[in-house]
Amino acid sequence: MNCSNTDGSYTCSCEDGYRLAVDGFKCDDIDECAEQLDDCEQACTNTDGGFNCSCVPGFIQVGDSCEASVNCTRTVCTNADCFVENGIESCLCFSGYNFTYNATVCTDINECSSDTLNACDQLCNNTNGGYTCGCDSGYMIGTDGRACTDIDECSESSLNDCDPNAFCNNNQGGYTCSCRQGYIGNGTSCEDYDECTFGSRIENCSANAQCFNFNGGFNCTCRDGYTGDGFFCADVDECTGDSSHCHEQAVCTNVLGSFECTCKDGYNGTGTACEDIDECEDGISQCDENATCTNTAGSYTCTCDDGYIGTGRTCTDVDECLSGQNNCHEQASCLNTEGSYVCSCNTGFTGIGTSCEDEDECKKGTDTCTENSVCTNTVGSFTCPCKPGYFGSNCVDVHECEDGIDNCHDHADCTNTPGSYSCTCHSGYFGDGTVCTDIDECENGTTQCDGNATCTNTVGSYTCTCNTGYTGTGRTCTDVDECATQSANCDDNANCTNTPGSYSCMCNSGYTGNGTVCTAVTTEITRTPTTPKPTSMAVTPEPPKPRKFVPAQITMERDFRDEYTDRTSAVYMKLSSQLKTSLSAIYARIPGFIEIIILQLVEGSVKARYAAVFAVEESQPDSIIQDMARTNLQQAITSGRFDPALQVTSSNSLQPIVLTEEELEQVVGGFCQDVQCGEGGVCSRNEPYPGAVIAECQCQENFCNTGTCEYNVQEGPKCTCPAVEGSWYGGERCQIRLTQADVIGIAAGCLCALLVVALLVAVCMAKRSRHSAKMNYRISSPPVTLPNYYTASESWQPFRGLPVTDLSEDQDDYLFTCGIPGNQRRSFL
């Protein structure tokens, strides 16, 4: 609750989400859900001073909206959202609607006709899905949109039609007007009442006064020669006061209502104007001939001229030289003359006698000083002190560098010059020679490191080291071909592809995996295969964190120099380095701080525009960061920790700014430089909300052909192939397409192969059955000889223990073994 003081009292007001109670001293929570003041899409839960929105079962939160977890396919809802729960499609009415005659059509609820739902003080207007409140004439709607409060028409002239010369009296739902004293009318129109012309009970001016009417009243003014308040007027004795107009050399005589003036003796005039008689002009004075006559009021004076003394009427010569009344210079002689004197400068001085100056030998060039000394004039003479950097009677040069009396920095060279010396900072340092600061070549971008090398600043220099995946001196770096040097970690069944600074592994056709591990692909065809992404050794191991920048400007009380506009000048680099160091110490105590980026130096004393970069997850709101920075800056200035050479005198020197487009690009332009996305990925700079920037990897356009691509920070791009009726897609990048005709052909081929195998088995089984039916054992038959198998007696031996029969007819039956023809029987045996 807020309390506001008023004349003789006070008023109370409530914070947002609360409404002032009837007693005017207590704040009650507004139930935004019940009064439909919320902007929830579905479920609303009232809280103290506010409310929370949520989604009902069957819906999920997507940003600030609720979307159905599963889309309906059969049901069409009117003024409602359709959702699926437990396999059943249902409709959920929008806020302010309910079901009427069926479960798919929702109609508007007339809250105005309901005592429960209508929270309006006075007028209610039903709207689609809600209602609004209005007020009767003379009232206005409150901040909660429901309560009506009386309009104080008298608080602003535009709200009432009262005459400017009337009083406005506010009342509940209206106001009244009444003319002020001295005016007549109905209040909305008031005219002045002329008391002097028409008279009134209060008009009682004195007989020696005049009545003057004015808007809203009158006044009485005593006539000339009288004094009083207008209602009582008495004669003024002008002669005793300052009200008479008599000349100062006149005598005033008072009369009733006026006065008379008479010039004094010795003056001529009317009394209001009196002129003195000029005795000097008229020649009637008695002044000495060596005196001056001066007219005075009513008389004259005689004053002896300069060089004479006396009463003025008698004057004698004054010896100014003897009396000391002369103004001769102290270096001059005085000679008295009649009525005056003469001054003459002494020898060695020149002038008119009243002013005598020493002869300046230095100015006239009559001095004997050497060229390495300075001639200094003195009274009657001169001196020759040596110039700085010289010494001795002959003023010879001082060798400051050899004598060790220079103040050059340890990292500077001292060079003697005539009468002085100079200091020059060593290579790798910048400054005026008396102060030399290491140049951070890595920071200011003046190094000669290769674009694929890391720069490390050293004292007075820097080093370049090639990044991982590159080799060279650092100033020149070439890519290491891990595939050619066999240092890649690819699987034996994978193809290695060299990339700048790294390499990638992709499983060969017929294999699947991340490239470092590949397994054979099975023949099973799935409707929605997901292709593993080849491993790239340069993929970022974890998602990049969003950064935000807080722009500001700090003013340094120092003169602006042209070099401050050149970012490569030593003057700019020195000042920006000092400022960056001091500002980093200020912001380092604020959570989430990463770095300071100096953008530019501009005029206005010297104003440095910069951006403080923070990690979004760990940082505070910008306004809090600005307040903390000012607090830290004031503490650092007070304690002397903020570099005094920067000449920042107050925390008020730090102010927030808005970056230009050029400055914004300067801050966020390099965010993608350190992000390696691997094959199929590209770095994109996004702005999740104003002031926050994140560099993240996304899939290349059309990387998955007809499929959808999702970039995984750990594995790279991942393809999901579509399942379309009549077609199937597969492959690592959804590049394989099978139509329904292709599948039918493959199925038919497999079926034919099965039929051929079944036929072969049936033929083999039939031949075996026929042979079993014909077999008869004939042990007494003579031996049969076969050309390929004989004993020592050249007689046929039983084959593998079989009884000997007449093989002349059926030997092919024995030798045909499941598809082996007889013409191959010898080789089989």
C-alpha positions in Angstrom: 0.0 0.0 0.0 1.2 3.5 -0.9 0.4 6.6 1.2 0.2 10.0 -0.4 0.1 13.2 1.7 -2.6 15.8 0.9 -3.3 19.2 2.5 -4.6 18.4 6.0 -4.9 14.7 5.3 -3.7 11.8 3.2 -4.9 9.2 0.8 -4.1 5.5 0.3 -3.5 3.6 -3.0 -2.8 0.0 -3.7 -0.1 -1.8 -5.7 -1.0 -3.6 -8.9 -3.1 -6.6 -8.3 -4.9 -5.1 -5.3 -8.1 -3.0 -4.8 -8.7 -0.4 -2.1 -11.4 -1.6 0.3 -14.5 0.4 1.0 -13.0 1.9 4.2 -10.2 3.4 2.0 -7.5 2.1 4.3 -7.1 -1.5 3.4 -6.0 -3.3 0.1 -7.8 -6.4 -0.9 -6.4 -8.9 -3.5 -8.1 -8.8 -6.9 -9.2 -12.2 -8.1 -8.2 -11.7 -11.7 -9.4 -15.2 -12.6 -12.9 -14.8 -11.3 -13.3 -11.2 -12.7 -11.8 -12.3 -16.1 -9.0 -9.7 -15.8 -6.4 -12.3 -16.7 -5.0 -13.0 -20.1 -4.7 -16.8 -19.6 -5.5 -19.0 -22.6 -6.9 -21.9 -20.4 -6.5 -22.4 -16.7 -6.0 -19.4 -14.4 -4.9 -19.6 -10.7 -5.3 -16.5 -8.6 -2.2 -15.5 -6.4 -1.6 -12.7 -4.0 -1.4 -9.6 -6.1 -1.5 -11.5 -9.4 -2.3 -14.8 -11.1 -0.7 -17.8 -12.9 -1.6 -19.3 -16.2 -1.4 -23.0 -17.0 -2.6 -25.6 -19.5 -5.3 -28.2 -18.8 -4.6 -32.0 -19.3 -4.3 -32.8 -23.0 -2.4 -29.6 -23.7 1.2 -28.6 -23.4 2.8 -25.1 -22.8 4.4 -23.7 -25.9 5.8 -20.2 -25.2 2.8 -18.2 -23.8 0.3 -20.5 -25.5 -1.3 -23.9 -24.9 -1.3 -26.4 -27.8 -2.9 -29.8 -27.9 -0.5 -32.6 -27.2 -2.1 -34.6 -30.0 -3.9 -33.0 -32.9 -7.6 -34.0 -33.6 -8.4 -35.6 -36.9 -12.1 -36.0 -36.8 -13.6 -33.4 -34.5 -14.3 -29.8 -35.4 -14.7 -27.5 -32.4 -16.4 -24.1 -32.4 -15.0 -21.4 -30.1 -13.0 -24.2 -28.5 -9.7 -26.0 -28.7 -9.7 -29.7 -29.7 -7.5 -32.1 -27.8 -7.0 -35.9 -27.5 -7.0 -37.6 -24.0 -7.0 -41.3 -23.6 -7.6 -41.7 -27.3 -10.8 -39.6 -27.2 -11.1 -36.3 -29.1 -12.8 -33.6 -27.0 -13.4 -29.8 -27.2 -12.2 -27.3 -24.5 -14.2 -24.1 -24.6 -12.3 -20.8 -24.8 -12.3 -18.6 -21.8 -15.7 -16.9 -21.5 -17.6 -19.6 -23.4 -19.4 -22.8 -22.4 -21.2 -25.7 -24.0 -24.9 -25.4 -24.9 -26.6 -28.0 -27.0 -23.6 -30.3 -27.9 -20.0 -30.9 -26.9 -18.4 -29.3 -30.0 -20.0 -25.9 -30.0 -19.3 -23.3 -27.3 -21.4 -20.1 -27.0 -20.5 -16.9 -25.2 -21.3 -16.5 -21.5 -23.2 -13.4 -20.7 -21.3 -12.4 -17.5 -23.4 -9.2 -17.2 -26.6 -11.2 -16.5 -24.8 -13.2 -13.7 -24.5 -11.7 -10.2 -21.6 -14.1 -9.7 -19.6 -13.4 -12.8 -20.4 -9.7 -13.1 -17.8 -7.7 -10.9 -18.7 -4.3 -12.4 -19.5 -1.4 -10.0 -22.1 0.2 -12.3 -22.4 -0.6 -16.1 -21.6 -4.0 -17.6 -21.1 -4.6 -21.4 -20.9 -8.2 -22.5 -18.3 -9.1 -25.2 -17.4 -12.3 -27.0 -15.6 -14.4 -24.5 -15.7 -11.7 -21.7 -17.1 -8.4 -20.7 -16.1 -4.8 -20.0 -17.2 -2.4 -17.3 -18.3 1.2 -17.6 -19.4 4.0 -15.3 -22.3 6.4 -15.1 -21.7 10.0 -16.0 -19.5 11.7 -13.5 -17.6 8.6 -12.7 -14.6 6.9 -14.2 -13.4 3.3 -14.4 -10.6 2.3 -11.9 -7.2 0.7 -12.8 -8.7 -2.7 -12.1 -11.3 -2.2 -14.8 -14.2 -2.9 -12.5 -14.6 -0.3 -9.8 -16.0 3.2 -10.5 -14.7 6.3 -8.8 -16.1 9.8 -8.7 -14.5 12.2 -11.3 -13.4 15.4 -9.6 -14.5 17.8 -12.3 -13.2 20.7 -10.3 -9.6 19.4 -10.4 -9.2 20.4 -14.1 -10.9 23.3 -15.9 -11.4 21.1 -18.9 -13.8 18.8 -16.9 -16.2 21.6 -15.9 -18.0 24.6 -17.5 -17.7 26.9 -14.5 -16.8 30.5 -15.3 -13.2 31.5 -14.5 -14.6 33.9 -11.9 -16.7 31.2 -10.2 -16.0 28.6 -7.5 -16.3 24.9 -8.6 -17.7 22.5 -5.9 -17.3 18.8 -6.6 -19.9 16.3 -5.4 -20.6 12.6 -6.1 -21.2 12.2 -9.8 -21.2 15.9 -10.5 -20.4 19.5 -9.4 -21.9 23.0 -8.9 -20.7 26.5 -9.8 -21.1 29.7 -7.8 -19.8 33.2 -8.7 -17.1 34.7 -6.6 -17.6 37.9 -4.6 -17.7 40.9 -6.8 -19.4 39.0 -9.7 -23.0 38.1 -10.4 -24.4 35.3 -12.6 -25.4 31.6 -12.5 -21.9 30.3 -11.9 -21.3 29.1 -15.5 -21.5 32.7 -16.6 -20.2 35.4 -14.2 -20.0 39.2 -14.8 -18.3 41.9 -12.8 -20.6 44.1 -10.6 -19.6 47.8 -10.9 -19.8 49.0 -7.2 -18.7 52.5 -8.2 -21.6 53.0 -10.7 -24.4 51.1 -9.1 -23.3 51.4 -5.5 -23.3 48.8 -2.8 -23.6 48.5 0.9 -19.8 48.3 1.2 -18.9 51.2 -1.2 -18.1 54.1 1.3 -15.2 56.0 -0.3 -14.1 59.3 1.4 -15.4 62.6 -0.1 -11.7 63.4 -0.9 -11.2 60.0 -2.7 -12.1 58.5 -6.1 -13.7 55.1 -6.6 -12.2 52.7 -9.1 -14.0 49.6 -10.3 -12.2 46.4 -11.4 -13.2 42.9 -12.1 -14.5 41.3 -8.9 -14.2 44.4 -6.7 -13.3 48.1 -6.4 -10.9 50.3 -4.5 -10.8 53.9 -3.1 -7.9 56.2 -3.8 -7.4 59.5 -2.0 -7.1 62.5 -4.3 -3.8 64.4 -4.8 -2.9 66.3 -1.7 -4.6 63.8 0.6 -3.5 60.6 2.2 -5.4 57.6 3.7 -6.9 54.3 2.7 -9.5 55.8 0.5 -12.3 55.4 3.0 -10.6 58.1 5.2 -8.5 60.8 3.5 -6.5 63.5 5.4 -4.7 66.5 4.0 -1.0 65.9 3.3 1.5 68.4 4.6 3.7 68.2 1.6 6.2 70.5 3.2 7.0 68.2 6.1 7.3 65.1 3.9 8.9 64.2 0.6 5.7 64.6 -1.4 6.3 68.3 -2.3 7.8 69.2 -5.7 9.6 72.3 -4.5 13.2 72.8 -5.5 15.7 71.9 -2.9 16.7 75.6 -2.8 13.1 76.7 -2.3 10.9 77.2 0.8 7.6 75.1 1.0 4.4 76.5 2.4 1.5 74.0 3.0 -2.1 74.9 2.0 -5.3 72.6 2.2 -4.9 69.9 -0.4 -1.7 71.5 -1.9 1.4 73.6 -1.2 3.4 76.6 -2.4 7.1 77.0 -3.3 9.3 80.1 -3.0 13.0 80.2 -4.0 15.5 81.0 -1.3 17.6 84.2 -1.2 20.4 83.9 -3.8 18.4 81.9 -6.2 16.0 82.9 -9.0 13.0 80.8 -10.3 9.4 79.7 -9.8 10.1 77.8 -6.6 9.7 74.4 -8.2 12.7 75.3 -10.3 15.4 77.6 -8.8 18.8 78.5 -10.3 21.9 79.6 -8.4 23.5 83.0 -9.3 27.0 82.2 -10.7 29.3 84.8 -9.1 32.3 83.4 -11.0 30.6 83.8 -14.3 29.3 87.2 -13.5 32.8 88.4 -12.4 31.8 89.5 -8.9 34.0 87.1 -7.0 37.1 88.3 -4.9 39.4 85.4 -5.7 43.3 85.9 -6.1 44.6 86.0 -9.7 46.5 82.7 -8.9 43.3 81.1 -7.6 40.4 79.3 -9.3 36.8 80.5 -8.6 34.2 77.7 -8.2 30.6 78.5 -8.0 28.6 76.8 -5.2 24.9 76.8 -4.3 24.1 80.4 -3.3 27.8 81.4 -3.2 31.3 80.6 -4.5 34.8 79.3 -3.4 38.3 80.4 -4.2 41.1 77.7 -4.4 44.7 78.5 -5.0 46.1 77.0 -8.2 48.6 74.1 -8.1 52.0 75.5 -7.0 50.4 78.1 -4.7 49.1 78.2 -1.2 46.7 80.6 0.6 43.1 81.3 1.4 42.2 81.6 -2.3 41.7 85.3 -2.0 45.5 85.6 -1.4 47.9 83.0 -2.8 51.8 82.6 -2.6 54.2 80.2 -4.5 54.9 76.8 -3.0 58.4 75.3 -3.1 57.4 71.7 -4.0 61.0 70.5 -4.0 61.6 71.7 -0.5 58.1 70.7 0.9 58.2 67.2 -0.7 54.9 67.9 -2.5 56.4 67.0 -5.9 55.9 63.7 -7.8 59.4 63.3 -9.1 60.6 59.7 -9.5 63.0 58.5 -6.8 65.7 58.3 -9.4 65.0 61.9 -10.5 66.1 65.5 -9.3 63.5 68.3 -8.4 63.9 72.0 -9.5 61.4 74.5 -8.2 59.8 77.1 -10.5 57.1 79.8 -10.1 53.9 77.9 -9.4 55.4 74.6 -10.3 58.7 72.5 -10.5 60.7 70.4 -13.0 61.8 66.7 -12.6 64.9 65.3 -14.4 65.9 61.6 -14.3 69.3 60.7 -12.8 72.2 59.4 -14.8 71.6 55.8 -15.8 67.9 56.2 -16.1 65.6 57.5 -18.8 62.2 59.1 -18.7 60.2 62.3 -18.1 61.3 62.7 -14.5 58.1 61.7 -12.9 58.7 58.2 -14.2 62.3 57.0 -14.7 63.1 53.5 -16.0 66.3 51.5 -15.9 68.0 51.1 -19.3 67.3 47.5 -20.4 70.6 46.2 -21.7 69.0 42.9 -22.6 66.4 44.6 -24.8 68.9 47.0 -26.4 71.4 44.2 -27.0 74.2 45.8 -25.1 74.6 42.9 -22.7 77.5 40.4 -22.9 75.5 37.1 -22.2 76.4 33.9 -24.2 73.9 32.2 -26.6 73.2 29.4 -24.0 72.3 31.9 -21.2 69.3 34.2 -20.6 69.9 37.9 -20.2 68.0 39.2 -17.1 67.8 43.0 -16.6 68.3 44.4 -13.1 68.1 47.9 -11.7 71.1 49.6 -13.4 72.6 46.4 -14.6 71.9 42.8 -15.9 72.6 39.1 -15.1 73.3 36.0 -17.4 71.9 32.8 -15.8 72.4 29.6 -18.0 69.4 28.1 -19.8 68.1 24.7 -18.6 70.4 21.9 -19.7 73.5 24.1 -19.5 75.9 25.0 -16.6 79.0 26.9 -15.7 80.2 30.5 -16.3 80.3 29.8 -20.0 77.1 27.7 -20.0 78.2 24.4 -21.5 75.8 21.5 -22.3 74.8 19.1 -19.5 75.0 15.4 -20.5 71.9 14.0 -18.7 72.1 10.5 -20.2 75.8 10.0 -19.2 75.4 11.6 -15.8 72.4 9.4 -15.1 70.1 12.4 -14.2 67.5 11.6 -16.8 64.1 10.2 -15.9 63.7 7.8 -18.8 61.9 4.5 -18.2 63.8 1.3 -17.8 62.4 0.1 -21.1 63.4 3.3 -23.0 66.6 4.7 -24.7 68.0 8.1 -23.5 69.4 10.4 -26.2 71.3 13.6 -25.3 70.3 16.8 -27.2 71.7 20.3 -26.9 70.4 21.6 -23.6 68.1 18.6 -22.9 67.6 14.9 -23.7 64.9 12.6 -25.2 63.4 9.3 -24.2 62.2 6.7 -26.7 60.4 3.5 -25.6 61.9 0.2 -26.8 60.3 -1.8 -29.5 57.2 -3.6 -28.1 56.4 -0.7 -25.7 54.5 2.5 -26.1 54.5 5.7 -24.1 56.2 9.1 -23.8 59.6 7.5 -22.8 59.3 8.5 -19.2 56.5 5.9 -18.8 56.6 2.9 -21.2 53.8 0.3 -21.2 54.0 -3.1 -22.8 52.0 -3.2 -26.1 49.6 -6.1 -26.1 50.0 -6.9 -29.8 47.5 -9.7 -29.4 44.8 -7.4 -28.1 45.2 -4.5 -30.6 45.5 -6.8 -33.6 49.0 -5.6 -34.8 50.6 -9.1 -34.6 51.7 -11.1 -37.7 50.3 -14.4 -36.3 48.6 -16.7 -38.8 44.8 -16.7 -38.8 45.1 -20.3 -37.5 47.5 -19.5 -34.6 47.0 -18.3 -31.0 48.8 -15.1 -30.0 50.3 -14.9 -26.5 51.5 -11.5 -25.3 55.0 -11.3 -23.7 57.0 -8.5 -22.1 57.9 -6.2 -25.0 56.8 -8.7 -27.6 54.5 -11.7 -28.4 54.6 -15.3 -29.5 52.5 -17.2 -32.1 51.6 -20.8 -31.6 49.7 -22.8 -34.3 46.3 -24.1 -33.2 45.6 -27.8 -32.7 45.3 -29.3 -36.2 47.8 -26.9 -37.7 51.6 -26.9 -37.9 54.2 -24.2 -38.6 56.1 -21.3 -37.1 52.9 -19.6 -35.8 53.3 -16.7 -38.2 52.6 -19.2 -41.0 50.4 -22.3 -40.1 49.4 -25.0 -42.5 46.7 -27.6 -41.9 47.8 -31.0 -40.6 46.3 -33.7 -42.9 45.4 -36.2 -40.2 44.1 -38.6 -42.8 47.4 -38.6 -44.8 49.5 -38.9 -41.6 47.2 -41.7 -40.3 46.8 -39.8 -37.0 43.0 -39.8 -37.4 40.8 -42.0 -35.1 38.6 -43.3 -37.9 37.2 -46.9 -38.0 38.8 -49.3 -40.5 35.4 -49.3 -42.3 35.2 -45.5 -42.5 36.4 -42.9 -44.9 38.6 -40.1 -43.4 38.1 -36.5 -44.8 40.5 -33.8 -43.9 39.1 -30.4 -42.8 40.8 -27.2 -41.9 42.3 -27.8 -38.5 40.6 -31.2 -38.0 39.1 -34.1 -39.9 35.8 -36.1 -40.1 35.1 -39.8 -40.3 32.2 -41.2 -42.3 31.3 -44.9 -42.4 31.7 -46.6 -45.7 28.6 -47.8 -47.7 27.1 -50.8 -46.0 28.2 -49.7 -42.5 26.7 -47.4 -40.0 28.0 -45.5 -37.0 29.7 -42.3 -35.9 32.8 -42.8 -38.1 35.1 -43.8 -35.2 33.0 -46.9 -34.7 31.3 -48.5 -37.8 29.1 -51.7 -37.8 27.7 -53.5 -40.8 24.2 -52.5 -41.9 21.5 -55.3 -41.7 19.2 -56.0 -44.7 16.1 -55.1 -42.8 14.3 -52.0 -44.3 12.7 -49.7 -41.8 10.0 -47.1 -42.7 11.8 -44.3 -40.9 15.5 -44.9 -40.7 17.6 -42.4 -38.8 21.0 -41.8 -40.3 24.0 -41.6 -37.8 26.1 -38.5 -38.4 29.8 -39.0 -39.2 31.9 -37.8 -36.3 33.9 -34.6 -36.8 36.7 -34.2 -34.4 36.0 -30.4 -34.3 32.4 -30.6 -33.1 31.8 -28.4 -30.1 31.6 -30.6 -27.0 28.8 -28.7 -25.3 26.2 -26.0 -26.3 27.5 -22.5 -26.4 26.2 -20.2 -23.7 24.3 -17.1 -24.6 26.1 -13.8 -24.0 24.7 -10.3 -23.5 26.4 -7.0 -23.6 25.7 -3.9 -21.4 26.7 -0.8 -23.3 28.0 2.3 -21.3 30.0 5.4 -21.6 32.5 6.9 -19.1 33.8 10.5 -19.2 37.4 11.3 -18.5 38.2 15.0 -17.5 41.1 15.5 -20.0 41.7 17.3 -23.3 40.7 15.4 -26.4 43.6 14.6 -28.8 43.4 13.9 -32.6 45.2 10.5 -31.9 42.2 9.3 -30.0 40.4 8.8 -33.3 43.1 6.4 -34.6 42.7 3.0 -33.0 46.3 2.0 -34.2 48.0 5.0 -32.6 50.2 4.5 -29.5 48.3 7.2 -27.6 44.9 5.4 -28.3 46.3 2.0 -27.4 47.8 3.2 -24.2 44.7 5.0 -23.0 42.3 2.2 -24.0 44.6 -0.4 -22.3 44.6 1.6 -19.1 40.9 2.1 -19.2 40.2 -1.6 -20.0 42.3 -2.7 -17.1 40.5 -0.4 -14.6 37.0 -1.1 -15.9 37.6 -4.9 -15.9 38.5 -4.6 -12.1 35.2 -2.7 -11.6 33.0 -5.2 -13.5 34.9 -8.3 -12.3 33.0 -8.2 -9.0 29.7 -8.5 -10.9 28.4 -12.1 -11.5 28.7 -13.4 -15.0 31.3 -10.8 -16.2 33.4 -12.0 -19.2 35.3 -9.0 -20.7 35.3 -5.3 -21.6 35.3 -4.2 -25.3 36.4 -0.6 -25.9 34.5 0.7 -28.9 35.7 4.2 -29.5 36.8 7.5 -27.9 34.7 10.6 -28.7 34.9 14.3 -27.8 33.2 15.9 -24.7 36.3 16.0 -22.6 37.2 12.3 -23.5 34.3 9.9 -23.5 35.0 6.2 -23.9 32.1 4.1 -25.4 32.4 0.4 -24.4 30.4 -2.8 -23.9 30.7 -5.1 -20.8 30.1 -8.7 -21.9 28.3 -11.1 -19.5 27.1 -14.7 -19.5 23.3 -14.5 -19.7 22.7 -17.4 -17.3 24.8 -15.9 -14.4 24.1 -12.2 -14.9 21.7 -9.7 -13.3 19.3 -7.3 -15.2 21.1 -4.5 -17.0 19.8 -1.8 -14.6 21.2 -3.7 -11.6 24.6 -4.2 -13.4 24.7 -0.4 -14.1 24.0 0.4 -10.4 26.6 -2.1 -9.2 29.2 -0.8 -11.7 28.6 2.8 -10.4 28.9 1.7 -6.8 32.1 -0.2 -7.5 33.5 2.7 -9.5 32.9 5.2 -6.6 34.6 2.9 -4.1 37.5 2.5 -6.5 37.9 6.2 -7.0 37.7 6.9 -3.3 40.2 4.2 -2.4 42.5 5.2 -5.3 42.3 1.7 -6.9 40.8 3.3 -10.2 43.8 4.6 -12.2 44.0 8.3 -11.3 45.7 9.0 -14.6 42.4 8.4 -16.3 41.0 11.4 -14.5 37.6 9.9 -13.7 36.3 12.0 -10.8 32.8 10.6 -10.0 30.6 7.6 -10.5 28.2 9.9 -12.4 30.8 9.8 -15.2 29.5 6.3 -16.0 26.2 6.4 -18.0 24.2 3.9 -20.1 24.1 4.3 -23.9 22.5 2.7 -27.0 25.0 1.2 -29.5 25.0 2.2 -33.1 24.7 -0.4 -35.8 28.5 -0.2 -36.4 29.3 -0.6 -32.7 26.8 -3.5 -32.4 28.6 -5.3 -35.2 31.9 -4.5 -33.6 30.7 -6.3 -30.4 29.0 -9.4 -31.8 30.9 -9.7 -35.1 33.4 -12.3 -33.8 31.0 -14.6 -31.9 31.1 -17.3 -34.7 34.9 -17.3 -35.1 35.6 -19.9 -32.3 32.6 -22.2 -33.1 33.4 -25.3 -35.2 30.2 -27.0 -36.5 31.8 -29.8 -38.5 30.5 -31.3 -41.8 26.9 -30.4 -42.5 26.8 -27.7 -39.9 27.0 -23.9 -40.1 27.4 -21.3 -37.4 24.5 -18.8 -36.9 24.5 -15.8 -34.7 21.0 -15.5 -33.0 19.5 -13.1 -30.6 17.2 -15.0 -28.1 16.1 -11.7 -26.7 17.2 -8.0 -27.1 20.7 -7.5 -25.8 21.6 -11.3 -25.7 23.6 -13.0 -28.4 24.5 -16.7 -28.9 26.6 -18.3 -31.6 25.2 -21.8 -32.3 25.4 -24.5 -35.0 22.6 -25.3 -37.3 22.1 -27.7 -40.2 23.2 -26.8 -43.7 20.3 -26.1 -46.0 19.0 -29.4 -47.7 21.7 -31.4 -45.9 19.1 -34.2 -45.4 17.6 -33.9 -48.8 13.9 -34.8 -48.4 14.2 -35.5 -44.6 14.4 -33.2 -41.6 17.7 -32.2 -40.0 18.3 -31.5 -36.3 21.7 -30.4 -35.1 22.9 -32.3 -32.1 25.8 -30.5 -30.2 27.5 -33.8 -29.3 27.0 -35.7 -32.6 26.4 -33.0 -35.3 23.6 -33.0 -37.9 21.1 -35.9 -37.5 18.7 -36.8 -40.3 15.1 -38.1 -39.9 13.8 -39.6 -43.2 10.1 -39.1 -44.1 7.5 -41.9 -44.3 5.3 -41.1 -47.3 2.5 -43.4 -48.5 3.8 -45.4 -51.4 7.5 -44.5 -50.8 10.2 -45.3 -48.3 13.4 -43.2 -47.7 16.7 -44.3 -46.2 20.4 -43.7 -46.2 22.6 -41.5 -44.1 21.2 -38.3 -45.6 17.8 -39.8 -46.8 19.3 -40.1 -50.3 17.8 -43.6 -51.0 14.2 -43.9 -52.2 12.1 -47.1 -52.6 8.7 -47.0 -54.3 5.9 -49.5 -53.8 6.8 -51.0 -57.1 10.4 -51.5 -55.9 9.2 -53.4 -52.8 6.8 -55.6 -54.8 9.6 -56.5 -57.2 12.0 -57.4 -54.3 9.2 -59.5 -52.7 8.4 -61.3 -56.0 12.1 -62.1 -56.5 12.4 -63.6 -53.0 9.2 -65.7 -53.6 10.6 -67.0 -56.9 13.8 -68.0 -55.2 11.9 -69.9 -52.5 9.9 -71.8 -55.2 13.1 -72.9 -57.0 14.6 -74.2 -53.8 11.3 -76.1 -53.0 11.3 -77.6 -56.5 14.9 -78.9 -56.2 14.1 -80.5 -52.9 11.0 -82.2 -54.3 13.0 -83.7 -57.3 15.7 -84.9 -55.0 13.2 -86.7 -52.7 11.4 -88.3 -55.7 14.6 -89.8 -57.1 15.5 -91.3 -53.7 12.1 -92.9 -53.4 12.3 -94.5 -56.8 15.7 -96.0 -56.1 14.5 -97.6 -52.8 11.7 -99.4 -54.6 13.9 -101.0 -57.3 16.8 -102.3 -55.0 17.5 -106.1 -55.0 20.5 -107.7 -53.5 22.4 -110.2 -55.8 25.3 -111.5 -53.9 26.1 -114.4 -56.3 26.4 -112.3 -59.4 29.8 -112.0 -61.0 31.9 -109.1 -60.0 31.5 -105.9 -61.9 34.5 -103.8 -62.8 34.6 -100.1 -62.6 37.3 -98.1 -64.2 38.1 -95.8 -61.3 38.2 -98.1 -58.3 40.1 -101.5 -58.4 41.7 -103.9 -55.9 45.0 -105.7 -56.4 43.2 -108.6 -58.2 41.6 -106.0 -60.6 38.1 -107.0 -59.3 35.4 -104.5 -58.3 35.1 -103.8 -54.6 32.0 -102.8 -52.7 31.8 -98.9 -52.5 31.9 -97.8 -48.9 30.4 -101.1 -47.6 27.4 -101.1 -49.9 26.3 -104.6 -51.2 27.2 -105.2 -54.8 24.3 -105.3 -57.2 23.7 -104.8 -60.9 24.9 -101.3 -61.2 24.9 -101.2 -65.0 21.4 -99.9 -65.0 21.0 -97.8 -61.8 24.5 -96.6 -61.1 23.4 -93.0 -61.9 20.8 -93.3 -59.1 23.6 -93.9 -56.6 25.8 -91.2 -58.0 23.1 -88.5 -58.2 23.2 -86.9 -54.9 20.7 -84.0 -54.6 21.5 -82.5 -57.9 24.9 -84.0 -58.9 24.7 -85.3 -62.5 26.1 -88.6 -63.5 28.7 -87.2 -65.9 30.4 -85.8 -62.8 30.4 -89.1 -60.8 34.1 -89.9 -61.3 35.2 -86.7 -59.8 32.8 -87.2 -57.0 34.1 -90.7 -56.2 
